C-alpha cells in the first residue's frame, strides 16, 4: 500500500499506517502522530480525561482539520495533543 498524498503528487512511497479519521494510507512524511485522551463521565456530568493517552495516527489534512475544529468548538472536541 502506498501513501495517498504522495500518490496524488505523482510519487509512490510505501505507507507506514492508515489515518484513523479518513482511512487514507500515510507515509512518515505525511502522517502526524497525535495523542488522544480517552474520557469518562463522572457524577454530575463531569468529563474526566483518563491518563495514559492513546496514540492516534492522522494524515496531515485530518490533523489540520481536527486542530481547527478544536479551536472553533472546544466544548465538543476530545482532548488531543500533537507531539
C-alpha positions in Angstrom: 0.0 0.0 0.0 1.3 3.5 -0.9 0.8 6.9 0.7 -2.3 8.7 -0.7 -0.8 12.1 -0.5 2.4 11.0 -2.3 0.4 9.2 -4.9 -1.6 12.4 -5.5 1.7 14.2 -6.1 2.9 11.6 -8.6 5.2 9.6 -6.3 5.0 6.1 -4.9 6.0 5.9 -1.2 5.2 2.9 1.0 2.7 3.7 3.7 3.5 3.1 7.3 0.0 3.4 8.6 -3.6 4.4 8.0 -5.2 7.7 9.1 -7.7 6.8 11.9 -10.0 9.6 10.7 -10.4 9.2 6.9 -8.7 5.8 6.3 -6.2 7.1 3.8 -2.7 5.4 3.8 0.1 7.7 5.1 3.9 7.7 5.0 6.2 9.1 7.6 6.3 12.4 5.9 2.6 12.9 5.6 1.5 11.2 8.8 1.0 13.1 12.1 1.3 11.0 15.3 -1.0 12.5 18.0 -2.2 11.6 21.4 -5.8 11.4 22.4 -7.1 11.3 25.9 -9.9 8.9 26.5 -12.6 10.4 28.7 -15.2 9.1 31.1 -18.2 10.8 32.7 -18.2 11.1 36.4 -21.2 12.0 38.6 -22.8 15.4 37.9 -21.9 15.0 34.2 -18.2 15.9 34.8 -15.9 14.7 32.0 -12.5 13.5 33.1 -9.6 12.6 30.8 -8.1 9.2 31.6 -4.3 9.1 31.7 -2.3 7.4 29.6 -3.3 8.9 26.3 -3.6 6.6 23.3 -1.6 7.1 20.1 -3.5 8.2 17.1 -2.1 8.4 13.5 -3.7 11.1 11.3 -2.9 12.3 7.8 -1.8 15.9 7.6 -5.2 17.0 6.3 -7.2 15.4 9.1 -4.8 16.6 11.7 -5.2 20.2 10.5 -9.0 19.8 10.4 -9.0 18.4 13.9 -6.9 21.3 15.2 -9.2 23.8 13.5 -12.3 22.1 15.0 -10.7 22.2 18.5 -10.2 25.9 18.2 -13.7 26.6 16.9 -15.6 24.3 19.2 -13.5 23.5 22.2 -16.6 22.3 24.2 -17.1 19.4 21.7 -13.5 18.5 21.0 -12.0 15.4 22.5 -8.7 16.4 24.1 -5.9 15.7 21.5 -2.3 16.6 22.0 0.1 16.6 19.0 3.6 15.6 19.6 
